[in-house]
Amino acid sequence: MNTIANEAESIVNLKNYINDDFAKTVELIYYSQGRTVITGIGKSANIGLKIVSTLNSTGTPAIFMHAADAIHGDLGIIQPDDVVICISKSGNTPEIKVLVPILKDMGNKLIALVGNTSSYLALQSDFIINSSVEKEACPNNLAPTSSTTAQLVMGDSLAVALLECRGFTTQDFAKYHPGGSLGKQLYLKVFDLAINNEVPKVSPDESIKNTIMEITSKRLGAVAVVENELIKGIVTDGDLRRMLQKENSIDLLFAKDIMSLNPKTICKDELAINALQIMRQNNITQLLVVDEDNKYFGVIHLHDLLKEGII
C-alpha cells in the first residue's frame, strides 16, 4: 500500500513540471525531419525502450540507443536531423558524462529527461523534462521505483502530446496495430465476416417447414424474411420454440405469421466491433447485415466475433 501511495504522489507532482521546456520539446520533435533517439543506462534504459515503443505506435518515429553501447560504436545510429532524449535519474553517471559532449559535437538537439535539474546532463542539454521525485518507494530510498515510474509517465505525456499535435486518429492507430484483437477492433468490418457466412432467407409466404429447413441448413440460428431484397422480419430459433408452445398445428402457418418485425440490422461497412456492441445491448447472438441501399446482404453471428478474438 505504501509503495502505491508513494508512487501515486510522485506522479501527481509531475503536473508541476509541464512547463515551457516541455512544450518546446514537443514542438522540436513535431517539426523534426529526423527520428527521436532515446538513450539511457540501467533502469532508465528499460524505461527508454518502452517510451520508444509508445512513440512509434502513436506516429512518432523513434529508436533506442543504449548509452553504454553508444560510446562503444553505436553512435552511428544517430543521423543529423535526429533529436536525442537522454534519460537519467541523477544525470551524472560516467557513461552520460562521456556521451553528452559527443552528442553536442555532433550537433543534435539534446533533451534531458532527468531527475536532477542541476546535474551535468541537465546543464548540457537544450531542454529539460523534469522527472524529479521526492523519494523512492523503496524503504531505503535506493532502488529506482518512483523515479522510473515518473520517467515513464513523462514519456507517455510526451507521446500523447505529440499524438494530439498530429491529429492521430483511431484509423492511424489501426494502421500501426494490425495484429491482435486491438487491431481487429479498429479495422475489421462486418463485411469481412458476413461474406464467409451462408445467406439464410425466405419470403413472407414461405411455409414453416421450409423456414425451419432454411434455418437448419444455414446453421446461423436465424433466417431473414425478405421481399424485393428488403428485410421484412426475422425468424430465430427462439421464435420457433415460442410458436411450438402456442400452436397445436403449424401446417397453415407461414414465415410472416411468426417473424419478429423490425429486427436489428447493421451495414456491411460498419466496424465489426460495432456489431458486438449492438448484440450486447440487445442480448442477441446474430445481426442481419444490409448494404448501403438497405438491401439484405447476410448475417453476422457472435461466433464470428469470437473466432476473430474481438470479444
N, C-alpha and C positions, 0 to 999 in steps of 0.2 A: 504493500500500500504506500509506504513512504517513497519508494522508487518512483511509482507512478505520479504521486503528488509533486515530488521534486522536479521530475522532468516536465510535467504539465506546467508548472510555474515558470520554468525556464523558457518554454515555448511561448507562453503568453507574453513574456517580456520582450520577445523578438519584435513585436509590432512597433516598438520604440526605435528600431533600427532600420525601418523602411524610410530612408532619407534620400537626399539629393544624389548621393553616390550610388545608391541602389537604382534610382531612376536613370542615371547616366549609363550605368552598366547595361540596363535593359535596352536603352537606345543604341549603345555601341554594338551590342550583339545583333540587334534587329537590323541595323543598316550594314553590318559587316558583309563583305563579299566572300569571306572565308568561313572556317568552322570554329566551333568553340572547343578548345583543348583544355581538358580538366586534368590537373595533376595533384599529387599528394603522396603521403607515405603513411604506413601503418594503418590505423583505423580510418584515418581521413581518406586514404586511398580507396578503402572499401566503400565509403560514402560517395566518393567521386564516381565510382563505377555505376552506382545506382542513379546518380544525377545525370550522367551521360545517357543512360537508358531512357530516363524520363524526357530529356530534351529531344532525343531522336524520335521518340514516339509521339511527340507533340509538335513536330515540324521544324525543330532547330537542329541542324546537323552538328553532331558533337562526337569527339573521340576521347579516349582516356590514355594518358601517358604517365606511367609510374615515375615518381620523382627520382628514385634511385636508378632506375633503368635509363632515365633521360640523360644523366651525366655519365653514362657508360655506353652511349651510342644511339639511343632512341630519339635524340633531339631532331633527327631528320624527319620525324613525323610532322613537325611544325612547319607550316607554309607561311609566306609573307603576310597574307591577309587574315591569318587566324588570330582569334582572341584567346588568351590563356587565363584560366582561372586556377589559382593555386589555393588548395585547401589545407589549413593547418590550425591547430588549436593555439599553439604557442607562437608560431611564426618565427621561431628561432632555431629550428633543427638544423644540424650540419648540412644535410642534403639540400635544404631550402636555401641556405646561405651560399652554396656553390651554384645552384641552379638559377637563382634570380638574376645575378649580374649577366649571365649568358643570355637569358631571355631579353634583358634590357638592351644588350648589344645587338641582338637580332632585330630589334625594332618593333616587336609585337607588343600590343597593349596588354597590360598585366592587371588582373583583378585579384585582390586578396580576399578570400572568404576565410576570415580569421577570428580567433577568439581573443586576441590581444592586439588592440589597435595602436599600441606603442611599440610593437615588435619590429624587427628588421624587415620582415615581409611586408607589413603594413606601410612602413615608411618608404619602401622602394616601389610600391605599386601605384598605378594610375588612379584606381578607385578601390574603395574598401567596402566589402559587405561584412558587417559586424555580426558575428555569431557568438558573442560573449555570453557566458553563463556565470552565475554567482558561485555555484559549486556543482560538483559531480554528484550523481545519485549514489555512487559508491560511498560507503560509510567512511572509507579512508581518504575520500576526495582525490583518488588517484586514477582508477580505471575510467577510460573515456566512456561515459554514459550520457549524461545530459548534454555534454558538448557535441557528441556525434549526432544526437537527435536534433540539436539546434542547427548543425550544418546541413542535415538532411532537409529540415523544414525550410531553411533559407534557399536551398537548391530548388525545392518544389515551388517556392514563391517566385523564384526567378523564371522557372519553366512556365508557370501559369501566366505570369505577366507577359511573357513573350507569346504564348498561345493566344492571349487576348489581343495583343498587338497585330497578330497575323490574321485575326478573324477565323481561327481554326474551328472547323465545323465537325459535326458527327460524321459527315461523309469523308472528310480528310482523315479523321481518326480511323475509320474503317479501312481506308487505303493503306495505312501503316500497320493495321492489325487484322490481316485477312484470315489468320488461323484461329482456331478455338471458338468457344461459344460466344465470346465477346465480339469477335469479328463478325460472326454469322448474324448476330443480333443487329448489326449495323449495315449489312449489305444483302443478306439473303431475303429474297422476295417470295411472296405467296406463289407466284407463277413457277418458281424454281422447284417447289414441292408438289403443287397441284398437277403439274404436267406429267408427273410419274404415276398418278392415280388413274383408276378407271373413272368413267363419267356416268354415274347412275342417273337415269331419268326415265320418267313415264309421263304419259298425257293425263290430264284430269279424269278422263273417262276410262282409264286402264282398270282392269279387274284387280281385285285384291290379290288373287292368286299370282297374277303376273307381277304385281307390285312387290309381293314377298320374294318372288324369284329374282327380281332385279336387285333388291337389297342383298339377297344371299349371294348372288353371283359376283357382285362388285365388291363385297366384303368391306364396306365402309360404314355400315350401321345406319345408313340413311339413303333416301333417294329423292331427287328433286322432282317436283311436279311442274312440268314445263309445257307452255303453249306458245307457239310462234317465237321460240327461243327465249322467252321471258319466264322468269320464275313465278309461279302462282302459289306455291307452298312447298312443304317438305313432309315426307313420311319417314319417321325414325323407328328404330326397334321399340322404343317406348310407346309410340303411337299404336303399333301393332298389339302390344300387350294390353294397353288400355281398351282397344277395340274388342279383343277376345274376352275381356272381363265384362263388357257391356252387352255384346251381341251374341245371340244364340246361333244365328245364321249369317254367314258373310257372303253368300253366293250373289246377293243382289247389291252388294256394296262396291263402290269404286274408289279410286285413289282420292278424288276430290271430297269424298264423304268423311275421310279420316285424317286428311292432311292438316298440318298446322299452318295457319296463314302468317304472312309477314315474317318469314324466317330470317335469322341473322345472316348477313352476307358480307363479303369483303372483296374489294377489287384486286385483281391479279397482280397489279403493280404496287400494292402496299407491301411494307416490310412484313416478313413472317412473324416477327416479334409482336406486331400489332394484332395478328390473328390470335396469338396466345392470350393477349390481354382481353380480347373480346370473349374468348372461351371461358376464361376465369371469371370475368364479370357476370356471365350468364349461366355458368355451371353447365356448359355443354362440351362435347368432345369433337364436334365437327362443324365446319362452316361451309356454306355454299359460296362458290367463287364466281364473280362476274367479270366481264371485260369492261372496257372504257365506255361501251354503249349500253351497259347494264344487262347484257345478254349472258345467259348461263354459260359458264366455262368449265366448271368442275367442282371438286371438293378438296378441302384441306382438312386433315384429321390430326387430332392431338398426338397420335403415334408418329406422324411425320416430324413433328417438332421434337419429340423425344429422341427419335433416331438421329437427328442432327445435333443433339446436345444443347438445344436452345433453352430448354427448361432447367 
